Amino acid sequence: LAMRSQAKDLSDKLVALLKNDAISIRYLAAEGFGTVIRSCEEVLNKNSHAKESFLFKQRFFKENFAKLSNALNKTTERQHSCGSCTSKGCELDSQTAYLFALSRLLEYVPKSIMLSDLNDNKILPILVMALGSQRVEVKVSALATLSVLVNEAVEAVEPHLHTLIPLFLQVITLNSKHNKIKVKAADRARAIDCLSEIAESLPYHQIHPFKKMVDRGIIPALDDRKRAVRSKAVQCKNQWLTLQNQ
């Protein structure tokens, strides 16, 4: 239906399910947005003679990103206004479900579409919020998209460095049995890659204030269980240390 630009009823139902009483259903609905927009090599593509409406991904993304971001804003406002009331936990769950749905949309939408929409100042704040989520699937989805942005449009990321750098450093520590949530080695390595790219691509005066933070924060990754992560951590630490010579 989405490929034929006939998915309005479907997306409305998915949005409604994000408010379902069952948390598991909320997250399945959020995952559904990524499933719809994600490219599939096995079926439902032109090679298998599936009918695909022109720019259906762009249309689906724009319609649902606006819908979901508005719902997220309303949920966040209710969360702030309810203070210590009993509904706060419910609102937090709804907020995370909306974040997950938005993260999945951004993760799987064609890169050109996402990059063209960076100027509206809505995408990055949502990704920053998602990266700080306590749900590992939300965090990892946001990290995948932020990795693309750091490599393709690092200047857009610069205003959010004060929040992103501590969050990237947090991700690389989520590998021990003492952590409530854990991320895979590939995702820890991806967070380190983001820090390395920031050091390489942004001007010295913009990243110098974070040098000591990264120097201390990267230390746990030097003892990571995976050699690939340790290797990237050493390279990243050296990149940030050499900033003093620039």
N, C-alpha and C positions, 0 to 999 in steps of 0.2 A: 504493500500500500504506500509506504513512504517513497519507494522508488518511482511510483506513478503519481506522486504528489497528492495522495489521497489519504494522508495519515493524520488529519486533524483530530478525528474522533479517537484514534489510537493514542496520540500524544496527550489528549485531554484525560483519558483514562489512566495513563501512566502518572500524570501529575496528581490526579486524585488519589492514586494508590500510595503516593509518597506521604500521605497523611493517615494511612491505615494504622489501626491499633497495634498490629503485629509488626515488630521491628524488622523481622526477616522479610516480610512482604515489601516494606518500604525500600529495602536495599535491593531486592530483586527488581522492583520498578525502576530504581535509579540505574541499575545495570542495563535495563532495557533501552535506555537512551543511547548508550554506547553500542549496544547490539544493532540497533537500527541504522546508525550512521557509519558503523565500521565496515570497511571493505572486506568482502569474503572471496577468497580465491577458489574455493571449492564449488560453491553454488551461488545463485542470484547475482550473476555478473553477465556482461555482454557475451563472453565466450560460451556461456550456457544458454544463450538466447533469451535472457531475462530482459523485460522491457524496463528501461530506465529513463525517467523524465529528465529533461535538461536542467542541470543545476539543482537537482533535488536535495543534495546534501547541504548546499548553501541555504536553500529555503527552509529545510528542516532545522538547521542550526539556528538561523536568525529568529525564527518563530519561537522555538523552545528555549533558547538562551534568554530572550527577553522575559518570557513567561516564568521561567525558573528563577531568574535573578530577582524579579519583583517579589515572588513568593518568599525567597530567602530573606530579602530586606524586611518584609512584613514580619516574618518569624523572628528575626533578630530584634526588631523593635519591640515585639511582645515580650521577648526574653528579658530585655533591659527594663521594661516597665513592670514586670511581674515581681521583681525583687526576689524575695525568699518564699514566694507562694508555692504551693504543692504542684502546680502545673509546669514549673520551670524545667524539670527533668524531661517532661514530654516535649517541650519546645526545643530543648537541646537535641533530642533525638530527631525531630523534624528538621532542624537546621542542618544536621549532619547528612540526612538523606538528600536534601536539596543540594548540598555541597557535592555529594557523591555524584548525583545526576549531572550537575554542571561540569564536574571534573571529567566525567566520561565523555560528555559532548566535546569538550575541548581536546581531550586526548586523541579522539578518533576523527575529528573533523579534518578535512584536508588542510595542510599547513598554510597554504596561500590564503585560505578564507580566514583563518585565525589571525594571521599576521596583518591582514588588511583591516581588521577590527580593533587593533590594539589602541588606536587613538581615542577610543571612547572612554578610556579610563575605568572600565568595568571588569575587564578580564583579569588583570593582575591582582587587584584586591581580593577577588574570589579565589584565585590560585594560592595566594599567600594564606588566606584563611583555611583553605583545604589542606595545605601542607602542615599546618599546625593542628590538624585534627587528631584525635586519639584513636580513630579507626584506621587501621593500617592500610586497608584498600583505598580509602580516600586519600591518605597521605601519598601512597605510591603512585596513584593516578595523577595527582597534581605534580608530583616530581617529574614524571615522564614529560608532561607538557612544559614545565618550567625549564627542563633540560633543552628542549627545542628552542625556547625563547632566549635562553642564555647564549646559545650558539648562533641564532639567527637574528636576534634583535636585542643585544645586550644593553643598548642604550635605554630601552624601555624598562629594563629591570632595575636600572641604577637608582631611581627614587625609592625603591623598596629594599635596598641592601640592608638597612638597619634591622629589618625584620627577617629577611630571607637568609642572611648569613648565619645567624644563630639557629635557624630551623634546619639548614643544610648540615650544620655541625651536629645538631641533635640526631638527625637521621643516621649518621655514620656510627653513632654509639648504640643503636638499637640492635645489638647482636648477642647480648649476653643473657643468661638464664634469669638474671635479676630484673630484666626489663619486662614490663607488662605486655608490651607489643614488640615484635621483632620484624625486621625487614630482611629480604634476601640480600646476599652478597652483591648481586648485580645492581640492586638499588642503592646500597651503600656506596658502591663504586661510582654510580651515576651522580650521587650527591657530591662526591669528591671531585668528579669531572667538572661539575658546575662551579665549584670554588676555584678550580684551576683556570677555567675559561674566564672567570671574572678577573682574576689576577692578570691574565694575559691580555685582555681586551680593553679594560677600562683604564682611564688616565690615573696616574699615581695619586693625585690629590683627592680623587674620589674614593679610593680604596685604602689609602694609608691609615685612616682611623680604625680600620678593622684588622690591621696586621697582627696585633698582639692577641686579639680574640681568636683568630684563626690559628695562630702559632700554638696557643694553649689547647684549643678545641680539637685540633687534628690529632693530638697525642694518642687517644684511644684507638684510632684507626691504624697506628703504627704497630699495634699488637693484635690486629684483627686475625681471626682464625684462618682467613683466606689470603693466600699469597698475593693474588691479583689486587685485592683491596689494599694490602700493606704497600705494594709497589706504587700504586697510585697515590697513596697517602704521603709517601716519601717525596715523590715528585711534586705534589701540591705544596707540601711544607717548604721545599726548596724555592718554589716559585714565589711564595709569599715572603720568605726570608730575604730574597734578593731585591725586594722592593726598596730596601734601605739604601741600595747602591744606585738607584735610579735618580 
